[in-house]
């Protein structure tokens, strides 16, 4: 009887160890490749020389209207804005990434709540760890999108007043950052020179909600502003922090962050 009980105990123990090992394996596997969804204008992944650690899924056109000629990419064309975001994100990246590019600007370069709702659908959200957004949907008072539950980390550009966005306009999903700590608003700034102190363009939006600041441009003068800053912010985040969970990733960024001097702001951080 004792021998039988001992055998049963050993079998149960072995089964528990196997279950634990499997659970740890699945947990590790789920974060061994970070799933990033980029929401933007247009992409030409075939123009990139990808390293083995990066997989780019087929571009999804949520507008069902865009036809891109990737053989004649024009750097200054806003249609290829998403391509610049993608290139900036991937620079020097060694992390295992799976990227899903989403187009939410139609053939006339217009966006609608319907496209954004599709971008944050449960199906896409389930396949995403981090959203990267260098865009935003302008609105005046209220849109139903504000009821959208955003349950993943979002790196989003602060945006700037221009011919498409007025001073009075709110932006989605930027407006959601007021009540959602998962949404990180990234603003650009002009670095200090021998002639000027560091400063932020007065037309930049959501300055009271900015999480981190990054320079307004890198080596490519065709890609600037908060669009460049947000792509660079996620690029840098992936270089300095491992993604093992949302909480640990966001905590790592806070730990690695440092205060910087920008005009007369009391709180301005980067990493």
C-alpha positions as CSV (number, residue, x, y, z in Angstrom):
1,X,0.0,0.0,0.0
2,X,2.8,2.4,0.9
3,X,4.6,1.6,-2.4
4,X,1.4,2.3,-4.3
5,X,0.9,5.6,-2.5
6,X,4.5,6.6,-3.1
7,X,4.2,5.8,-6.8
8,X,1.0,7.9,-7.0
9,X,2.7,10.8,-5.1
10,X,5.7,10.7,-7.5
11,X,3.4,10.6,-10.6
12,X,1.4,13.6,-9.2
13,X,4.6,15.5,-8.4
14,X,5.9,14.8,-11.9
15,X,2.7,16.0,-13.4
16,X,2.7,19.2,-11.4
17,X,6.3,19.9,-12.4
18,X,5.4,19.4,-16.1
19,X,2.4,21.7,-15.8
20,X,4.5,24.4,-14.1
21,X,7.2,24.0,-16.8
22,X,4.6,24.3,-19.5
23,X,3.1,27.4,-17.9
24,X,6.5,29.1,-17.6
25,X,7.3,28.2,-21.2
26,X,4.0,29.6,-22.5
27,X,4.5,32.7,-20.4
28,X,8.0,33.2,-21.8
29,X,6.9,32.4,-25.3
30,X,4.0,34.9,-25.2
31,X,6.5,37.8,-24.6
32,X,9.5,36.5,-26.5
33,X,8.1,38.4,-29.5
34,X,6.6,41.8,-28.9
35,X,3.5,42.5,-31.0
36,X,3.3,46.1,-32.2
37,X,0.5,47.5,-34.2
38,X,1.2,50.8,-36.1
39,X,-1.8,52.9,-37.1
40,X,-0.9,55.4,-39.8
41,X,-1.2,56.5,-43.5
42,X,0.6,54.0,-45.7
43,X,3.5,51.5,-45.6
44,X,5.9,49.8,-47.9
45,X,7.6,47.0,-45.8
46,X,9.1,45.5,-49.0
47,X,11.4,48.6,-49.2
48,X,13.1,47.7,-45.9
49,X,16.0,45.4,-45.3
50,X,14.7,43.5,-42.3
51,X,16.8,41.6,-39.8
52,X,15.7,38.1,-38.8
53,X,14.3,39.3,-35.5
54,X,11.6,41.4,-37.2
55,X,8.4,40.0,-38.8
56,X,6.0,42.4,-40.5
57,X,2.5,41.1,-41.2
58,X,0.6,42.0,-44.3
59,X,-0.5,45.6,-44.3
60,X,-4.2,45.9,-43.4
61,X,-6.1,48.7,-45.1
62,X,-9.0,49.4,-42.9
63,X,-10.4,51.9,-45.5
64,X,-10.4,49.3,-48.3
65,X,-9.5,52.1,-50.7
66,X,-5.7,52.7,-50.8
67,X,-3.4,51.5,-53.6
68,X,0.2,52.3,-53.0
69,X,3.0,52.4,-55.6
70,X,5.9,51.3,-53.4
71,X,8.3,51.5,-56.4
72,X,8.0,55.3,-56.3
73,X,8.0,56.3,-52.7
74,X,8.2,60.1,-52.2
75,X,9.7,61.0,-48.8
76,X,7.6,64.2,-48.5
77,X,4.3,62.6,-49.4
78,X,2.1,62.3,-46.4
79,X,0.8,59.0,-47.9
80,X,4.1,57.4,-46.9
81,X,4.2,59.0,-43.4
82,X,3.7,55.5,-41.9
83,X,6.8,54.3,-43.7
84,X,8.9,56.9,-41.9
85,X,7.4,55.8,-38.6
86,X,8.2,52.1,-39.4
87,X,11.8,53.0,-40.4
88,X,12.4,55.0,-37.2
89,X,11.0,52.3,-35.0
90,X,13.2,49.6,-36.4
91,X,16.6,51.4,-36.3
92,X,19.1,49.2,-34.4
93,X,16.4,47.0,-32.9
94,X,17.5,43.6,-31.7
95,X,14.3,42.7,-29.9
96,X,12.0,40.1,-31.5
97,X,9.1,42.0,-33.0
98,X,5.9,41.1,-34.9
99,X,4.6,44.3,-36.5
100,X,1.1,44.8,-37.9
101,X,0.7,47.9,-40.0
102,X,-2.8,49.4,-40.2
103,X,-3.9,52.1,-42.7
104,X,-6.7,54.4,-41.4
105,X,-6.3,57.2,-43.9
106,X,-8.4,56.5,-47.1
107,X,-7.5,57.2,-50.7
108,X,-8.3,60.9,-50.2
109,X,-6.1,60.9,-47.1
110,X,-9.1,61.3,-44.8
111,X,-9.8,59.4,-41.6
112,X,-13.1,58.6,-39.9
113,X,-14.3,57.2,-36.5
114,X,-15.3,54.0,-38.3
115,X,-11.7,53.3,-39.3
116,X,-10.4,54.1,-35.8
117,X,-13.0,51.9,-34.2
118,X,-11.8,49.0,-36.5
119,X,-8.2,49.7,-35.4
120,X,-9.1,49.2,-31.8
121,X,-11.4,46.2,-32.4
122,X,-11.2,43.3,-30.0
123,X,-9.6,41.1,-32.7
124,X,-6.7,43.6,-33.3
125,X,-6.3,44.4,-29.7
126,X,-6.0,40.7,-28.8
127,X,-3.0,40.5,-31.2
128,X,-1.3,43.6,-29.9
129,X,1.0,44.4,-27.0
130,X,1.8,48.0,-27.9
131,X,0.1,50.4,-30.3
132,X,2.3,53.0,-32.0
133,X,0.3,56.0,-33.3
134,X,1.7,59.1,-35.0
135,X,-1.7,60.4,-35.9
136,X,-5.0,61.4,-34.2
137,X,-8.6,62.0,-35.2
138,X,-9.7,65.6,-34.6
139,X,-13.1,66.3,-33.1
140,X,-14.9,69.3,-31.5
141,X,-17.1,68.3,-28.6
142,X,-17.9,64.6,-28.5
143,X,-17.6,61.4,-30.6
144,X,-18.7,57.9,-29.7
145,X,-15.0,56.8,-29.9
146,X,-14.4,58.3,-26.5
147,X,-16.2,55.2,-25.1
148,X,-13.7,52.9,-26.7
149,X,-11.8,50.8,-24.1
150,X,-8.1,51.0,-24.8
151,X,-6.6,48.1,-22.8
152,X,-3.0,48.0,-24.2
153,X,0.0,50.3,-24.0
154,X,-0.2,53.1,-26.5
155,X,2.6,55.4,-27.7
156,X,0.9,58.3,-29.4
157,X,2.2,61.6,-30.8
158,X,1.0,64.8,-29.0
159,X,0.0,66.4,-32.3
160,X,0.2,70.0,-33.4
161,X,-2.1,72.7,-34.7
162,X,-2.0,72.9,-38.5
163,X,-4.4,73.2,-41.4
164,X,-6.1,69.9,-40.3
165,X,-6.1,70.4,-36.5
166,X,-7.3,73.6,-34.9
167,X,-6.5,75.0,-31.5
168,X,-9.9,74.0,-30.2
169,X,-9.9,70.5,-31.6
170,X,-9.5,67.5,-29.3
171,X,-7.8,64.4,-30.7
172,X,-8.5,60.7,-30.4
173,X,-6.9,58.7,-28.8
174,X,-4.8,61.5,-27.2
175,X,-7.8,62.7,-25.2
176,X,-8.1,59.3,-23.6
177,X,-4.7,59.7,-21.9
178,X,-6.4,62.0,-19.3
179,X,-7.9,58.9,-17.7
180,X,-5.8,56.1,-19.0
181,X,-2.2,55.5,-17.7
182,X,-1.6,53.0,-20.5
183,X,-1.6,55.8,-23.0
184,X,1.7,57.6,-23.2
185,X,1.7,61.0,-25.0
186,X,5.0,61.8,-26.6
187,X,5.9,65.4,-27.5
188,X,8.8,66.7,-29.5
189,X,11.0,69.6,-28.5
190,X,13.8,71.7,-30.0
191,X,17.1,70.9,-28.3
192,X,19.2,73.6,-26.7
193,X,21.7,75.4,-29.0
194,X,24.3,78.0,-28.4
195,X,21.7,80.5,-29.4
196,X,18.5,79.2,-27.7
197,X,17.4,77.2,-24.7
198,X,15.4,74.0,-25.4
199,X,11.8,74.7,-26.2
200,X,8.5,73.2,-27.4
201,X,6.6,74.6,-30.3
202,X,3.6,76.6,-28.9
203,X,1.3,74.9,-31.3
204,X,2.0,71.4,-29.9
205,X,-1.1,69.9,-28.3
206,X,-1.7,68.0,-25.0
207,X,1.3,69.5,-23.2
208,X,-0.4,69.1,-19.8
209,X,-0.6,65.3,-20.5
210,X,2.9,64.6,-22.0
211,X,4.6,61.5,-20.6
212,X,8.0,62.0,-22.3
213,X,9.8,64.4,-24.6
214,X,12.1,63.6,-27.5
215,X,13.9,65.7,-30.0
216,X,11.9,67.0,-33.0
217,X,14.0,65.2,-35.6
218,X,16.8,62.8,-36.3
219,X,19.0,62.3,-39.4
220,X,16.0,62.6,-41.8
221,X,14.8,66.2,-42.2
222,X,11.8,64.9,-44.1
223,X,10.4,63.3,-40.9
224,X,10.1,65.6,-37.9
225,X,7.8,66.8,-35.1
226,X,5.9,64.6,-32.6
227,X,5.5,61.9,-35.3
228,X,9.3,61.4,-35.3
229,X,9.4,61.8,-31.5
230,X,6.8,59.1,-30.8
231,X,8.5,56.6,-33.2
232,X,11.9,57.3,-31.6
233,X,10.4,57.0,-28.1
234,X,9.2,53.5,-28.7
235,X,12.4,52.6,-30.5
236,X,14.4,53.8,-27.4
237,X,12.0,52.1,-25.0
238,X,12.6,48.7,-26.7
239,X,16.4,49.2,-26.6
240,X,16.5,49.9,-22.8
241,X,13.6,47.9,-21.4
242,X,12.5,44.3,-21.7
243,X,8.8,43.6,-22.3
244,X,7.7,40.9,-19.8
245,X,4.5,42.5,-18.8
246,X,2.8,45.9,-19.3
247,X,3.4,46.9,-15.7
248,X,7.1,46.0,-15.7
249,X,7.6,47.7,-19.1
250,X,6.0,51.0,-18.0
251,X,7.8,50.8,-14.6
252,X,11.1,50.3,-16.4
253,X,10.6,53.4,-18.4
254,X,9.8,55.5,-15.3
255,X,13.0,54.1,-13.7
256,X,15.1,54.9,-16.7
257,X,13.6,58.3,-17.2
258,X,15.4,61.6,-16.3
259,X,14.3,65.2,-15.9
260,X,15.4,67.6,-18.7
261,X,15.3,71.3,-19.0
262,X,12.8,72.6,-21.5
263,X,11.9,76.3,-21.5
264,X,10.1,77.1,-18.2
265,X,8.4,73.7,-17.7
266,X,8.6,72.3,-14.2
267,X,8.1,68.7,-15.3
268,X,9.8,67.4,-18.5
269,X,11.1,63.9,-18.8
270,X,12.9,61.7,-21.3
271,X,14.8,58.4,-21.2
